[in-house]
Amino acid sequence: MIVVSYDELKRIEVYCGAAVWQMGSWNSDGVFGYTMVPDSAVEKAAEGLCNPSVLGALARLKQSPQQTALFMELLRAYPRLVELIAAAYRENSFPRSSGELK
């Protein structure tokens, strides 16, 4: 999981749009709010871009102690990634039944 604070989400929203709020589950203790972005959603989104640079950056991200900062840089460089992460998160978090309308 990549933890992204409310303040970081507000900053990246300027570059990437409102989809930043849909990349993972929202958590708050009443003072500090943050989103937890699943690694699996980031990986699926990166694969969807079919860009070797993004896949390389993702490999570095996984090994970095500065994961959130690198993640923010990656989103700024590839804003489309946000929409793909949000879509991957929705697909994995909210499975549809066979009879449900899309």
C-alpha positions in Angstrom: 0.0 0.0 0.0 1.1 3.5 -0.7 -0.1 6.0 1.8 -1.0 9.5 0.4 -2.1 12.2 2.8 -5.0 14.6 2.3 -2.5 17.5 1.6 -0.6 15.5 -1.0 -3.9 14.5 -2.7 -4.9 18.2 -2.8 -1.6 19.1 -4.4 -1.7 16.4 -7.0 -5.3 17.0 -7.8 -4.2 20.3 -9.5 -2.2 18.2 -12.0 -4.2 15.1 -12.3 -7.9 15.9 -11.6 -10.5 14.7 -9.1 -9.8 11.0 -9.8 -7.0 11.2 -7.2 -9.7 10.8 -4.6 -10.7 7.5 -6.1 -7.3 5.7 -6.2 -7.8 3.9 -2.8 -9.6 3.7 0.4 -10.0 6.9 2.5 -9.1 6.8 6.2 -9.2 9.5 8.8 -8.8 9.8 12.5 -10.6 13.1 12.6 -7.4 15.1 12.3 -5.3 13.3 9.7 -6.8 12.0 6.5 -5.1 9.8 4.0 -5.7 7.4 1.2 -4.2 3.9 1.0 -3.5 3.1 -2.7 -3.1 -0.7 -3.3 0.1 -1.7 -5.0 -1.9 -4.1 -7.2 -3.9 -1.1 -8.6 -0.7 0.8 -9.4 0.8 -2.2 -11.1 -2.3 -2.8 -13.2 -2.4 0.9 -14.2 1.3 0.9 -15.1 0.9 -2.1 -17.3 -2.1 -0.4 -19.0 0.1 2.5 -20.0 2.5 0.2 -21.9 5.3 2.6 -21.2 8.7 1.0 -20.2 9.6 4.2 -18.3 6.6 3.9 -16.0 7.3 0.2 -15.4 11.0 1.0 -14.6 9.9 3.8 -12.2 7.4 1.4 -10.6 10.2 -1.1 -9.9 12.3 1.7 -8.2 9.2 2.8 -6.3 8.7 -0.6 -4.7 12.3 -0.6 -3.3 12.3 3.0 -2.1 11.9 4.2 1.5 10.6 7.4 0.0 7.7 5.6 -1.7 5.1 8.3 -1.4 7.3 11.1 -2.7 8.3 9.0 -5.7 4.7 8.0 -6.3 3.7 11.7 -6.4 6.5 12.4 -8.9 5.3 9.5 -11.1 1.7 10.9 -11.0 2.9 14.4 -12.0 4.9 12.9 -14.9 2.1 10.6 -16.1 -1.3 12.2 -15.1 -3.2 9.5 -17.0 -1.9 7.0 -14.5 -4.3 8.4 -11.9 -7.4 7.5 -13.9 -6.0 4.0 -14.6 -5.3 3.5 -10.9 -8.8 4.7 -9.9 -10.3 2.3 -12.5 -8.2 -0.6 -11.3 -9.1 0.1 -7.7 -12.8 0.2 -8.6 -12.6 -3.1 -10.5 -10.9 -4.9 -7.6 -12.8 -3.3 -4.8 -16.3 -3.5 -6.1 -16.9 -6.8 -7.9 -20.0 -6.8 -10.0 -22.6 -9.6 -9.9 -23.5 -11.1 -13.3 -27.0 -9.5 -13.1 -25.9 -6.0 -12.1 -26.1 -3.2 -14.6 -22.9 -1.3 -15.5 
